[in-house]
Every structure is written in structure tokens, then in C-alpha cells.
Amino acid sequence: MPEIISTDPSLDRLPTDQDLGRLQFTTLLYYLQCTNPDNGLVRDKTEPNAPASIAAIGMALATIPVVVERGVIIREFAAKITRKRMRFLMECPQGPEPDASGYMGFFYHFLDIETGRRARQCELSTIDSAFLFAGALTAATYFDGDTADEAEIRQLAAALYERADWMWACDGDPTLTHGWHPESGFIPHRWRGYDEGLLLYILGLGSPTHPLPPESYAAYTASYEWRNIYGRELLYSGPLFTHQLSHMWVDFRGIRDGFMRQHHSDYFENSRQASFVQQEYAIRNPMRFAGYGEYCWGFTACDGPGWGKRAINGVDREFFDYIARGAPFGPDDGTVAPWVVVASLPFAPEIVVPTVLNFARMKLGMTRLYGFKPSFNQTYAVENSPTGWWVSPYHFGIDQGPVVLMIENYRTGLLWNIMRRCKPLVIGLRRAGFSGGWL
């Protein structure tokens, strides 16, 4: 890996593979530096005293093959780190008690970073648990050696994944609920329509112990919205991250489910179209936010300036805190997320690479510790900011993984190639009706 340099570059050229490698490495350091070495739990964000995020732990597990293959940590020690983390997760208490770590095999969204128990009365999260399972299965598939550590990793990953009761999480309906609270029961929202829940259903269908019923995937896709936006045909979802997170693990090039066969497309091509829609929205900039343009786009779930209103140049503007922003139908408050642009690198490098160059010139931390700041808003002036406008003060664990993994998939296809050998993932894809291509 290239060494980290202490200042942002004033690039007069497009980022090279070496530049992307540096960005990948600086971003990756989050999982090495924001992890509790006693138990392997990963902090949700860099804010002091932040709890652990179960999704960030899953993404950290998924980056382990990158850490090894890029020469950051030798395989033997990476296996020990992975084994220790999985052991702790398996030992965390599961049960209906409000202070447990999880229930019915799923985990709470946030855990106390020291004890591993539920934090902040948060929800038992099906999607965040899915990211944990995907990371565990990544490690299990990658560590295929005959050493005691690697064998134990495979056993622990299988145990973590296979104890999740997917039917329970449906609460009597074909679709999955968003989660559960011990105080009030199941969350009324369900995973329906295209979003990051695609991975959730693939993993649920692939379970060898408590799988989803076959009809669950059809129920998930029943409310899909195929649209023509700016002359582009695509399966619509507004926030860009929804077009990326499942793709960190699954190579959707050339494989199709029933819906995509009808539309002569696949989910990879769909994510490419979504990236261009986001860029086109920024070019058109219907709400006239500062900075938007051909190489300044990226609208997704991210941190924001905060809830409130401001009159700016005679226009009343409404701003948001952490919310799922989207394009072209909003919500939008002028906040852009560099990380989500980088995560589209495999889909649309011809527009991502020059946008990364623009962000590098904006001094958003491309080569500093943890890489790009996760979000910024040029419309929202801040007096004490070095840029003159709002920039997120924190980095988030769930923003780092997509950058690391999608840069690697763009460079080598490492995660995609590993997960093609992951039996539960392959079974889940086939049960969902995927065929063709590498399947």
C-alpha cells in the first residue's frame, strides 16, 4: 500500500490506481483504529463514546481479505483477529431480555462497545444483522485453510448465520420486518420494493436451518417500480447506497431474477443507470443548491447539517440531520456524500473517477486518516469551517466499508470472486430465481 501523506493533493490529473489504493488504505484504517481490541467490536462513528455498530462489524469482517491480500496484516494474524471477534459475538447473550445482545439469532443495531449488550434501547435490526452475517460468511469462505484458527472461523460463521430464525422475523407475512423491540414487539415497517434489502432476502433464502419461504422474494419484488428517468430505464430507488450495499458481496453482472429478465437488464446495469441519474440530477440542480454539477453529486443516507431552516439569498431552505437523501425525487438539502460516489466505481468509472478528482481538489480529506469526509453541504455556511461551509465532523463505520470493498471489486473483483464460492449465498440466489452468468 502507498504510504499516507499528510496533506490533500492538488491533483491536475485523474486519480490513478495508486491514488485509489491510497484512498482505500486510509479508509480501511477506520476498522483497525476504531475497533475495541478486547472483543473486536467496531465503533459506529468517530464521535467519542459512540457504541458499536453491528453493520460496521460485518463490514470490518468483509474487509479482512483485503487487509491480507494488500499486505496490511499477515494471514495468520488476520485469522486470529477474525476468530476472536466471532468468538465474542457467539458468546454475546441472546434472549428476550432488554439488555441482551440479540434475539432469535439477530442482533441489536447498536451494542455497548465494552460489554456487547444492547445500547440506547435500539431496535433488533434485520438488515444490520444481515451485514454482519455477510461479513462472517466472507471470512468463512476466504479462510479455507486447514489451520485450527481458520477451521474455527468457518465453524463460528456457520453458527452465527444458521441460528438466525428468518421465519420469526417475518411475523406471519411473506416479507421481512425491519426489526423488533423487546418493549413493543415487531417494527411495523417491512422490506418491500427495491433497496438494500435485496441482500437480506438472498441470505434468508440461503439459510440451511430457518430459511425464508420461497414466496418471500416474490413478495419483496412485488412493489418494484420500473421507471424512465432522464431517458434512462431503471428499477428506481432514490438513495444511491441502496444500489450498492448488496453489490459489495454479490457480482450481479449477467445474472438475473425474474424481474430483471422481463426488463432485459441486471442489477449491476441498474446500479450503473442509477449512478448516471444521480449525476444528471446534480447537473440539472432543480433546487439550485451550491456546488452541484457534473462532478459534484452523490445523494444517499448520510449525516447532515442538522434539522432546521435558513433563509439563504432570499430562499427559505430546510436542512436535515442523518436521513436517507435521494435523487431525483428527494429529500435533498444540498448535502453530498463522497463515499457513495466512490462506491459506484465498478458501475460507472467514467463519471466516478473525475468526480473523485473534484472532491480531492475540494480538500475533503482524500489522503488523510479514514479518507474522504462522509458528507458536506456547500449551501450551509459555517463560519469556523476551513472550507466556509458545513462538513461532517465524524466518520461512520458503515460508510468506510463500501469504499474499501467497491474499490477492491473494481481493481481485482476480490470480494465477488470469494463470494461466488459461498454456498449459502449461491443457494439464496438460486432460490430467488437468479440464473445465467457465473451462476
Number of C-alpha atoms within 10 A of each C-alpha: 13 13 10 13 12 10 11 15 16 12 11 9 8 13 18 10 11 11 16 22 20 21 27 27 25 25 28 26 18 23 24 14 12 17 20 16 14 11 18 27 29 29 29 26 20 15 12 8 11 16 24 28 28 30 28 29 31 27 29 31 29 28 23 25 24 21 20 16 12 14 11 15 16 12 17 13 12 20 26 16 18 22 24 17 23 27 17 16 22 14 10 16 18 17 15 14 13 16 19 19 27 27 21 15 20 28 31 29 27 27 28 19 23 14 13 25 22 25 22 13 15 15 22 27 23 25 25 25 27 25 27 27 28 29 24 29 29 27 27 28 21 23 23 12 12 9 11 10 20 24 16 20 27 22 14 21 25 18 15 20 25 20 16 24 19 26 18 15 25 20 17 10 13 19 23 28 23 20 26 21 17 18 11 7 12 18 15 10 10 17 22 20 18 20 24 20 22 22 23 24 26 25 24 29 27 22 22 14 13 17 20 26 15 16 13 21 23 16 17 21 18 13 11 16 13 14 13 11 16 11 8 13 16 23 26 22 23 24 27 28 28 22 27 24 22 22 27 25 26 22 20 21 16 16 20 25 19 14 18 16 13 9 13 9 19 19 23 21 16 19 26 19 21 28 25 20 23 23 26 18 23 26 17 13 17 9 13 13 18 14 18 23 16 18 20 22 30 31 31 29 21 24 24 25 22 12 10 10 11 12 9 11 7 7 9 9 17 14 19 20 14 13 15 19 27 21 24 22 11 13 17 20 20 27 30 28 27 27 25 28 29 25 30 29 23 21 22 19 16 10 17 26 20 17 24 24 20 20 20 20 16 14 18 21 21 27 25 19 19 23 24 26 24 24 26 23 24 18 20 22 15 15 10 9 10 10 15 14 16 21 24 18 12 14 22 21 28 22 25 28 29 26 28 29 28 27 24 23 22 17 14 11 16 19 24 22 15 18 23 17 13 17 14 23 23 20 19 24 23 17 20 22 16 21 16 10 11 10 14
